[in-house]
Amino acid sequence: MRKKIVAGNWKCNTTVQEGVELAKSVNELVAKSGVKNVVVVLGTPFTHLTSIVAVVDIKLVGVAAQNCAAEAKGAFTGEVSASMVKSTGAEYVILGHSERREYYGETSETLNKKVALALSNNLTPIYCCGEALAIREANEQNAYVKTQLEETVFNLSPEDFSKLAIAYEPIWAIGTGVTASTAQAQEMLAYIRGLISNKFGKAIAEETSILYGGSCNAKNAPELFAQADIDGGLIGGASLKAEDFLGIITAY
């Protein structure tokens, strides 16, 4: 049975001290809630990782970096390698987020390197894909997402592919307050699962967790998570308040 995952992406928000307090609150609320069937992950800035790993119960709350370098080590000022992320105690890394692609020019070639390094350091990638509004309006979203996957994670062996999660994030719904309709989200995630099945076989497709990301909140999460192919969410703004985030975690 594939995992249900609710992962917060804090982006460029919170100081270390604020992040530690937020993580403590999430950990406490998750513990009190008794939730057992959902994997909870906090995607924090690099500066926070070690401190947050130290204050959460990793059996209840996992920790993710929001990115990692495309190189293992060397003269790359300002970069943080996958091995550095792993050394903090983090278990996950978010890769291919649309903001990384758009603002920092991440390409499929770059992401292939990052995914390989993450896997070699026993990190679980949460790999993002998704289209901009113009692509959706042209009804080209399926072909676009298919290319994103074919150029990157579909290059992996079946064994390695089975170690990651996929997050579909329609760019037009990220931080806009606009959410893809339940039907739109389910349709795309079912399509992605079909692509995985065609590439790696039905067994791997049925075990791959596919998340929805894009203005998901406590109000719309129950309807979204009730869909057959939506296995959780990659949550932005709503993960910055512990009570709001818990409302999504407990939506199953």
C-alpha positions as CSV (number, residue, x, y, z in Angstrom):
1,M,0.0,0.0,0.0
2,R,1.5,3.3,-1.0
3,K,2.3,6.0,1.5
4,K,0.1,9.0,2.2
5,I,2.5,12.0,2.5
6,V,1.8,15.6,3.6
7,A,5.0,17.6,3.1
8,G,5.4,21.3,4.1
9,N,7.5,23.5,2.0
10,W,8.5,26.6,4.0
11,K,10.3,28.2,1.1
12,C,12.3,31.3,2.1
13,N,10.4,31.9,5.4
14,T,11.2,31.8,9.1
15,T,14.4,32.4,11.0
16,V,16.1,29.4,12.6
17,Q,14.5,30.3,15.9
18,E,11.0,30.7,14.4
19,G,11.4,27.5,12.4
20,V,12.4,25.5,15.5
21,E,9.3,26.7,17.4
22,L,7.1,25.9,14.4
23,A,8.6,22.4,14.1
24,K,8.1,21.8,17.8
25,S,4.4,22.8,17.5
26,V,3.9,20.6,14.5
27,N,5.5,17.7,16.3
28,E,3.4,18.2,19.4
29,L,0.2,18.5,17.4
30,V,0.9,15.4,15.3
31,A,1.7,13.4,18.5
32,K,-1.5,14.5,20.2
33,S,-3.6,13.8,17.1
34,G,-2.6,10.2,17.0
35,V,-2.3,10.2,13.2
36,K,-0.6,7.0,12.1
37,N,-1.4,6.6,8.4
38,V,0.3,9.8,7.1
39,V,3.9,10.5,6.6
40,V,4.5,14.1,7.7
41,V,7.5,16.0,6.3
42,L,8.8,19.5,7.0
43,G,10.7,21.1,4.1
44,T,12.9,23.8,5.7
45,P,15.7,26.1,4.7
46,F,19.2,24.7,4.8
47,T,20.0,26.8,7.8
48,H,17.3,25.1,9.9
49,L,17.9,21.5,9.1
50,T,20.2,20.4,12.0
51,S,18.3,22.4,14.6
52,I,14.9,21.0,13.5
53,V,16.1,17.4,13.3
54,A,17.2,17.8,16.9
55,V,13.7,18.9,18.2
56,V,11.3,16.6,16.3
57,D,10.6,12.9,16.7
58,I,11.6,11.6,13.3
59,K,9.2,8.7,13.8
60,L,6.4,11.3,13.6
61,V,7.9,14.1,11.6
62,G,10.5,13.8,8.8
63,V,12.7,16.6,7.6
64,A,13.5,17.7,4.1
65,A,15.8,20.1,2.4
66,Q,14.2,22.2,-0.3
67,N,17.0,21.6,-2.8
68,C,20.5,20.2,-3.1
69,A,23.5,20.9,-5.3
70,A,24.1,19.2,-8.6
71,E,27.7,18.5,-7.6
72,A,29.0,16.2,-4.9
73,K,31.5,18.6,-3.5
74,G,34.1,21.2,-4.6
75,A,34.6,24.8,-5.5
76,F,30.9,25.7,-5.7
77,T,30.5,28.7,-3.3
78,G,27.1,28.8,-1.7
79,E,26.0,25.4,-2.7
80,V,24.8,22.6,-0.3
81,S,25.5,19.1,-1.4
82,A,23.3,16.0,-0.9
83,S,25.9,14.6,1.5
84,M,25.7,17.7,3.5
85,V,21.9,17.5,3.7
86,K,22.2,13.9,4.7
87,S,24.7,14.7,7.5
88,T,22.1,16.9,9.2
89,G,19.8,14.0,9.7
90,A,17.3,15.0,7.0
91,E,15.7,12.2,5.1
92,Y,14.1,13.9,2.2
93,V,14.9,16.6,-0.4
94,I,12.5,18.5,-2.6
95,L,13.8,18.7,-6.2
96,G,12.6,20.3,-9.4
97,H,10.2,22.8,-7.7
98,S,8.8,25.2,-10.3
99,E,10.3,28.2,-8.5
100,R,13.8,26.6,-8.9
101,R,13.2,25.9,-12.5
102,E,11.8,29.4,-13.2
103,Y,13.9,31.7,-11.0
104,Y,17.2,29.7,-11.1
105,G,17.2,28.1,-14.5
106,E,17.2,24.5,-13.4
107,T,17.2,22.2,-16.4
108,S,16.5,18.5,-16.8
109,E,20.2,18.0,-17.1
110,T,20.8,19.7,-13.8
111,L,17.9,17.8,-12.1
112,N,19.2,14.4,-13.4
113,K,22.4,15.1,-11.5
114,K,20.6,16.2,-8.3
115,V,18.3,13.2,-8.3
116,A,21.2,10.8,-8.7
117,L,23.2,12.5,-5.9
118,A,20.2,12.5,-3.6
119,L,19.6,8.8,-4.1
120,S,23.3,7.9,-3.7
121,N,23.1,9.6,-0.3
122,N,20.0,7.8,0.7
123,L,17.8,10.8,0.6
124,T,14.2,10.4,-0.7
125,P,13.5,12.9,-3.5
126,I,10.1,14.6,-3.6
127,Y,10.3,15.3,-7.4
128,C,8.1,18.2,-8.7
129,C,6.5,18.6,-12.1
130,G,3.7,20.9,-13.4
131,E,2.7,23.4,-16.0
132,A,2.2,27.1,-16.3
133,L,-1.1,28.7,-17.0
134,A,-0.4,29.3,-20.7
135,I,0.3,25.6,-21.2
136,R,-2.9,24.6,-19.3
137,E,-4.9,27.1,-21.4
138,A,-3.5,25.6,-24.6
139,N,-4.5,22.1,-23.3
140,E,-0.9,21.0,-23.6
141,Q,-0.4,20.1,-19.9
142,N,-0.2,16.3,-20.4
143,A,2.5,16.5,-23.0
144,Y,4.4,19.1,-20.9
145,V,4.4,17.0,-17.7
146,K,5.2,13.8,-19.7
147,T,8.3,15.5,-21.1
148,Q,9.4,16.7,-17.6
149,L,9.3,13.2,-16.4
150,E,10.8,11.5,-19.4
151,E,13.8,13.8,-19.4
152,T,14.5,13.2,-15.7
153,V,13.2,10.5,-13.4
154,F,12.2,8.2,-16.2
155,N,15.9,7.8,-16.8
156,L,16.2,5.9,-13.5
157,S,16.2,2.2,-13.0
158,P,13.0,0.7,-11.7
159,E,14.7,0.2,-8.3
160,D,15.8,3.8,-8.0
161,F,12.5,5.2,-9.3
162,S,10.6,3.3,-6.6
163,K,12.5,5.3,-3.9
164,L,11.0,8.7,-4.8
165,A,7.7,10.5,-4.6
166,I,6.2,12.7,-7.3
167,A,4.5,16.0,-6.6
168,Y,2.3,17.6,-9.3
169,E,2.1,21.3,-8.9
170,P,0.2,23.4,-11.4
171,I,2.2,26.6,-11.4
172,W,-0.9,28.7,-11.9
173,A,-2.2,27.4,-8.6
174,I,0.9,28.0,-6.4
175,G,0.4,30.7,-3.8
176,T,-2.4,32.3,-5.9
177,G,-5.3,31.0,-3.9
178,V,-6.5,29.3,-7.0
179,T,-6.7,25.5,-6.7
180,A,-7.0,23.1,-9.5
181,S,-10.5,21.6,-9.3
182,T,-10.6,18.2,-7.7
183,A,-11.4,16.7,-11.1
184,Q,-8.4,18.5,-12.7
185,A,-6.0,17.3,-9.9
186,Q,-7.3,13.7,-10.0
187,E,-7.1,13.6,-13.8
188,M,-3.5,14.7,-13.9
189,L,-2.4,12.5,-11.1
190,A,-4.1,9.5,-12.8
191,Y,-2.4,10.4,-16.0
192,I,1.0,10.5,-14.3
193,R,0.4,7.2,-12.6
194,G,-0.5,5.8,-16.1
195,L,2.8,7.1,-17.5
196,I,4.7,5.4,-14.6
197,S,2.9,2.2,-15.3
198,N,3.8,2.3,-18.9
199,K,7.4,2.9,-18.1
200,F,8.0,0.9,-15.0
201,G,5.0,-1.5,-14.7
202,K,1.8,-1.5,-12.8
203,A,3.3,-2.7,-9.6
204,I,5.7,0.2,-9.2
205,A,3.0,2.7,-10.4
206,E,0.6,1.5,-7.7
207,E,3.3,1.9,-5.0
208,T,4.4,5.4,-6.1
209,S,3.1,8.2,-3.9
210,I,1.9,11.1,-6.1
211,L,1.2,14.4,-4.3
212,Y,-0.8,17.5,-5.3
213,G,0.7,20.9,-4.6
214,G,-1.0,24.2,-5.3
215,S,-3.0,26.2,-2.7
216,C,-4.1,23.1,-0.8
217,N,-5.5,23.9,2.6
218,A,-7.5,22.4,5.4
219,K,-10.8,23.2,3.7
220,N,-10.1,21.6,0.3
221,A,-7.7,18.8,1.5
222,P,-10.5,16.3,2.4
223,E,-12.0,16.4,-1.1
224,L,-8.6,16.3,-2.8
225,F,-7.3,13.5,-0.6
226,A,-10.4,11.4,-1.2
227,Q,-9.5,11.0,-4.9
228,A,-8.1,7.6,-5.9
229,D,-4.7,8.9,-7.2
230,I,-4.0,11.8,-4.8
231,D,-1.7,10.5,-2.1
232,G,-1.2,13.7,-0.2
233,G,0.1,17.2,-0.7
234,L,3.1,19.4,-1.0
235,I,2.0,22.3,1.1
236,G,3.3,25.9,0.9
237,G,1.7,28.8,2.9
238,A,-0.6,26.5,4.9
239,S,2.5,24.7,6.4
240,L,3.7,27.9,8.1
241,K,1.0,27.7,10.8
242,A,1.0,24.5,12.8
243,E,-2.7,24.3,13.3
244,D,-3.5,24.9,9.6
245,F,-0.9,22.3,8.7
246,L,-2.4,19.8,11.1
247,G,-5.8,20.4,9.5
248,I,-4.4,19.1,6.2
249,I,-2.5,16.2,7.9
250,T,-5.7,15.0,9.5
251,A,-7.8,15.4,6.3
252,Y,-7.6,11.6,5.6
